[in-house]
Amino acid sequence: MLAPHSSTAPFCDVLLRELKAEARGAALARRAGCDPALGARLAERVLTEAPPPAGAVVAGFWPMGQEIDIRPLLLALAERGHAIALPVTPKRGLPLAFRRWRPGEALAPGPMGTRQPASGEALRPDWLLVPLLAFDRAGRRLGYGGGYYDRTLPGLPEATAIGCGYAAQELPEVPAGPEDWRLDAVATEAGVIRFDREAQAAG
């Protein structure tokens, strides 16, 4: 897991919020033209190029709206024997919790349109599939603004975090502050992009 980072240019809080809001608008516009069914291609890419290690507990997410559909990947990983967890959204300001989910099990409505296990065993993931609105080649991720993954990932220092999105969601640079955490890799329908931990820590 990569340490929190600042952007290449330091921003004051107000400017950073404005830059993120602008980037979110651009990212949503890019995503609007994408087909969630490209998730099947993303699954093929991950299984071929960067599968989780045997026995890893995998945390995924249930796609919303135009998010790329990673359910084909979750089903394939479950068939390979991985325990699958889905996030449970807590009160704002807290990190995510994760509960086991098995294919076919019903999900309950969660906050902000999410779907989550209503009950089940709490799991600590080794390998996380992370939703995003945008990413860049430095491993920076732009989320929806709730900060849930930025609070969750520091508590999982040995886990691998892989952002999931469309290739069209890549930006030249994602605005980021000191509390934003980088990803280890990003998976899209075009392939898996890995990031250099040592170079990022130095930067």
VENDALIN-V727977 format. One record per backbone hydrogen bond with DSSP energy under -0.5 kcal/mol. CO is the residue of the C=O (numbers start at 1). NH is the residue of the N-H. If there is no record, write none. Layout:
{{CO | NH} {CO | NH}}
//
This chain:
{{3 | 182} {5 | 180} {12 | 16} {13 | 17} {14 | 18} {15 | 19} {16 | 20} {17 | 21} {18 | 22} {19 | 23} {20 | 24} {21 | 25} {22 | 26} {23 | 27} {24 | 28} {25 | 29} {26 | 30} {27 | 31} {28 | 32} {29 | 33} {30 | 33} {31 | 34} {34 | 36} {35 | 38} {36 | 39} {36 | 69} {37 | 40} {38 | 41} {38 | 42} {39 | 43} {40 | 44} {41 | 45} {42 | 46} {43 | 47} {44 | 48} {45 | 49} {46 | 50} {53 | 56} {56 | 58} {57 | 59} {57 | 126} {57 | 127} {58 | 60} {58 | 85} {59 | 129} {60 | 87} {61 | 63} {64 | 67} {68 | 70} {70 | 73} {70 | 74} {71 | 75} {72 | 76} {73 | 77} {74 | 78} {75 | 79} {76 | 80} {77 | 82} {78 | 81} {83 | 58} {84 | 101} {85 | 60} {86 | 99} {87 | 89} {88 | 97} {91 | 94} {97 | 88} {98 | 123} {99 | 86} {102 | 105} {108 | 116} {110 | 113} {111 | 114} {114 | 110} {116 | 108} {121 | 100} {123 | 125} {126 | 160} {127 | 59} {128 | 130} {128 | 162} {130 | 164} {134 | 142} {135 | 171} {136 | 139} {139 | 183} {140 | 136} {141 | 143} {142 | 133} {142 | 134} {147 | 151} {148 | 96} {148 | 152} {149 | 153} {152 | 155} {153 | 156} {156 | 159} {160 | 128} {160 | 162} {161 | 163} {161 | 184} {161 | 185} {162 | 130} {163 | 187} {164 | 132} {166 | 169} {167 | 170} {169 | 135} {173 | 175} {176 | 7} {177 | 5} {177 | 180} {180 | 5} {184 | 195} {185 | 163} {186 | 193} {187 | 165} {188 | 191} {191 | 188} {192 | 194} {193 | 186} {195 | 197} {196 | 200} {197 | 201} {198 | 202} {199 | 203}}
//
